Amino acid sequence: MKMKKLWSSRSILVVMLLAAACSPVVVQPIIADTPAPLKVLPTYVVESSTSTPQPTNLPANTPQQAATALPQASLPQPAPTGSSGGSGQVPKFSHVIVMIFENEEITNIIGNSSLPNFNRLAQQYTLLTNDFAVTHPSLPNYIALTSGDTQGITSDCSTCFVNATNLPDSLEQSGRSWKAYMEDMPAPCSLTDQGNYAEKHNPFVYYNDIRTNTTRCQQHDVPLTQLDSDLQNNQLPAFAWITPNLCNDGHDCGASAADKFLGPEVDKIINSQSFDQNSLLIVTFDEGSTAGSCCGLPKKAGGRITTLLISKLVKAGFQDSTPYSHYSILKTIEDAWGLPELGHSGDLQTPLITDAWK
């Protein structure tokens, strides 16, 4: 009887131990400080004239504003006054020359061993590696470069003339000289496509106040052959524009033809007496082959293009990765000379070119 009670007690003990072992273990939670919320990284939007993007913190789930069509050119506003003529961030150039080529993305130009002149100049001077055209096709980019807006032009139209304030207007009002040199143009301000001359690559004839003024045409919108005599006679205007013909600008004959034109033409200019230590030659393209965009342009713009700044004022072998557009080129010329900012050259989203200068 005692043995049965003993085993019964042991049995009870074993049962209790087994039950305890099979029961879930309850772990008390460790109470910790409430963790800080995750930090939202800023979205960088280029929206000022500085080369460093400015951070803009966007609330969660806030959609970004959709790109809209650019408005028509606004009334020109005076540029800030500075010791150099504008903001003081850009040198006060003695001469600015713009030479424009056609229809190539920067990736087709830079690093291309078959284009020795473009790449030689890129290594010697300053290359803008993130410069964007405004749109497609050619003509509205030419108009944007010279007036700060496409003026509603969306094609290579031949009679879409505009009443718009343009860079030559500002230059003349400031007392500065200018000329546009057009290769193969048969006569000043020609509206006739002849040979390898194309009206659509001559933006100045689209401005009514230039095209309809015989004196302005004869003095300012001239065949490229006049450039040689102006260089030889030390009569290079303060602002010059050079449009090669349809072959030499790369439009019809490809980038290799443009490169062959570029080399001797640039060497002739920069080795002339007229091109002094404060002169600037800008080599650029009207548009690329993609819809790349930046700087307040529509979401689909004119592609990333090659732009070279050739001058004794620029950093040698320098690559400026700041996002720029055609409007930045115009804005920089205006700033250098204290001219009114035309159209979108005055937008906060249009960066001024500042990092390139020594």
Secondary structure as GFF3:
##gff-version 3
##sequence-region A 1 358
A	DSSP	alpha_helix	2	22	.	.	.	ID=ss1
A	DSSP	beta_strand	43	45	.	.	.	ID=ss2
A	DSSP	beta_strand	54	56	.	.	.	ID=ss3
A	DSSP	beta_strand	95	101	.	.	.	ID=ss4
A	DSSP	three_ten_helix	106	108	.	.	.	ID=ss5
A	DSSP	alpha_helix	116	124	.	.	.	ID=ss6
A	DSSP	beta_strand	126	132	.	.	.	ID=ss7
A	DSSP	alpha_helix	138	147	.	.	.	ID=ss8
A	DSSP	alpha_helix	167	173	.	.	.	ID=ss9
A	DSSP	beta_strand	178	182	.	.	.	ID=ss10
A	DSSP	three_ten_helix	199	201	.	.	.	ID=ss11
A	DSSP	three_ten_helix	203	206	.	.	.	ID=ss12
A	DSSP	alpha_helix	208	211	.	.	.	ID=ss13
A	DSSP	alpha_helix	214	220	.	.	.	ID=ss14
A	DSSP	beta_strand	221	223	.	.	.	ID=ss15
A	DSSP	alpha_helix	225	232	.	.	.	ID=ss16
A	DSSP	beta_strand	239	243	.	.	.	ID=ss17
A	DSSP	alpha_helix	255	270	.	.	.	ID=ss18
A	DSSP	beta_strand	279	285	.	.	.	ID=ss19
A	DSSP	beta_strand	304	310	.	.	.	ID=ss20
A	DSSP	beta_strand	318	320	.	.	.	ID=ss21
A	DSSP	beta_strand	324	325	.	.	.	ID=ss22
A	DSSP	alpha_helix	326	337	.	.	.	ID=ss23
A	DSSP	three_ten_helix	343	346	.	.	.	ID=ss24
###
